[in-house]
Amino acid sequence: MRKTKDEVLFQINDWLKASLVEERKKSGCTKEDVFDLEDEIHSNAWFRLDDAIGPKLDRLRKKVEVARRLFRFYAVDLSSAIEPIMLSASSVRYLYVLFLKAALVQSDFRYLNSALKIVDNILHRDDCVFSEELRALAFSTLDVMDEELGISDHV
């Protein structure tokens, strides 16, 4: 039985809220001109996918697609990595779910595609394991988007 968009969004939000509660690692990096992706993506603005987050999320999507690496520290405009510290596995999973949410909310298959690439280990991370529950969210997202946009009707 297919889930509705609201059911899938509820499940995604539930997972994101649970992750917000977990302790995050703190770094000694205190530069004002550094974008700490680890801290930023766990903020409420990212959870809500505020309008100001859109360009940053799209920039990260492109980093998954092109660079195939996600670092923790970037220049404020996300143009380049500041330090070669990889984003934690838990934050990679969190970003994966944020991509699924963006795909649903914006009806944008590019975010779904990027999320699926993360699951397919395009980042070459042995430490980033995705539970079946998280993998299933991608299929639920695809089902809802297919139903809303009627993609399979045209294939």
C-alpha positions in Angstrom: 0.0 0.0 0.0 1.4 3.4 -1.0 1.8 6.1 1.5 0.4 9.6 1.0 2.7 12.6 0.7 1.7 13.7 4.2 2.5 10.3 5.7 6.0 10.3 4.0 6.6 13.9 5.1 5.6 13.0 8.6 8.0 10.0 8.6 10.8 12.2 7.2 10.2 15.0 9.8 10.0 12.4 12.6 13.4 11.1 11.6 14.9 14.6 11.3 13.5 15.6 14.7 15.1 12.6 16.4 18.4 13.4 14.8 18.3 17.0 16.1 18.2 15.7 19.7 21.4 13.7 19.3 24.7 15.2 20.5 26.8 16.6 17.7 30.6 16.7 17.8 32.1 20.2 18.4 35.2 21.3 16.6 37.9 23.8 17.6 37.4 25.7 14.4 36.0 29.1 15.3 36.7 31.2 12.2 33.9 33.7 11.3 34.3 33.0 7.6 33.8 29.2 7.9 30.5 27.4 7.1 30.3 24.5 9.5 28.0 22.1 7.6 27.8 19.7 10.5 26.2 22.4 12.7 24.3 24.2 10.0 22.3 21.3 8.6 21.0 20.4 12.1 19.5 23.9 12.6 15.8 24.5 12.6 16.0 26.6 9.4 17.4 23.5 7.5 14.7 21.3 9.1 12.0 23.6 7.8 13.8 24.1 4.5 13.5 27.9 4.8 13.8 29.9 1.6 17.2 31.0 2.5 18.4 27.4 2.7 17.4 26.6 -0.9 20.6 27.9 -2.6 22.8 26.2 0.0 21.0 22.9 -0.3 21.2 23.1 -4.1 25.0 23.8 -3.8 25.4 20.7 -1.6 23.3 18.7 -4.1 25.8 19.7 -6.8 28.7 18.7 -4.5 27.2 15.2 -4.3 26.7 15.1 -8.0 30.0 16.5 -9.1 32.7 16.5 -6.4 31.3 13.3 -4.8 32.6 14.4 -1.4 31.1 16.3 1.5 33.4 18.0 4.0 32.5 19.6 7.3 34.0 23.0 6.8 33.5 25.2 3.7 33.9 28.8 2.7 30.7 30.7 3.7 29.5 30.6 0.0 30.2 26.8 -0.1 32.5 27.4 -3.0 35.4 25.3 -1.5 36.3 23.2 1.4 38.4 24.9 4.1 39.6 21.8 5.9 39.8 18.2 4.6 37.6 16.9 7.5 34.8 14.7 6.1 31.2 15.3 7.2 30.3 12.8 9.9 28.3 9.7 8.8 25.3 10.7 10.9 25.3 14.1 9.1 25.5 12.4 5.7 22.4 10.4 6.6 20.7 13.6 7.8 21.5 15.4 4.6 20.2 12.3 2.7 16.8 12.7 4.4 16.8 16.5 3.9 17.3 15.8 0.2 14.3 13.5 0.3 12.3 16.2 2.0 13.3 18.8 -0.6 12.4 16.4 -3.4 8.9 16.0 -1.9 8.3 19.6 -0.9 9.6 21.1 -4.2 8.6 18.2 -6.5 12.2 18.2 -7.7 13.6 14.9 -8.8 17.2 16.3 -8.7 17.1 16.0 -4.9 15.8 12.5 -5.0 18.5 11.6 -7.5 21.2 13.0 -5.2 19.8 11.2 -2.2 19.9 7.9 -4.1 23.5 8.6 -5.1 24.4 9.0 -1.4 22.8 5.7 -0.6 24.6 4.1 -3.5 27.9 5.1 -1.9 28.9 7.6 -4.4 30.8 9.4 -1.6 32.9 6.2 -1.1 32.2 6.1 2.6 32.5 2.7 4.3 31.4 4.2 7.6 28.1 5.5 6.3 25.6 2.7 6.6 21.9 3.3 5.8 19.2 1.3 7.6 16.4 -0.3 5.6 14.1 2.2 7.2 16.1 5.1 5.6 16.4 3.3 2.3 12.6 2.7 2.3 12.1 6.5 2.7 13.5 7.0 -0.8 11.1 4.5 -2.3 8.2 6.1 -0.5 9.3 9.5 -1.8 9.5 8.2 -5.3 6.1 6.6 -5.0 4.5 9.9 -3.8 6.3 11.9 -6.5 5.3 9.5 -9.2 1.7 9.6 -8.1 1.6 13.4 -7.9 3.5 14.0 -11.1 2.3 11.0 -13.1 5.8 10.1 -14.3 5.1 6.4 -14.8 2.1 7.3 -17.0 4.5 8.7 -19.6 7.2 6.0 -19.6 
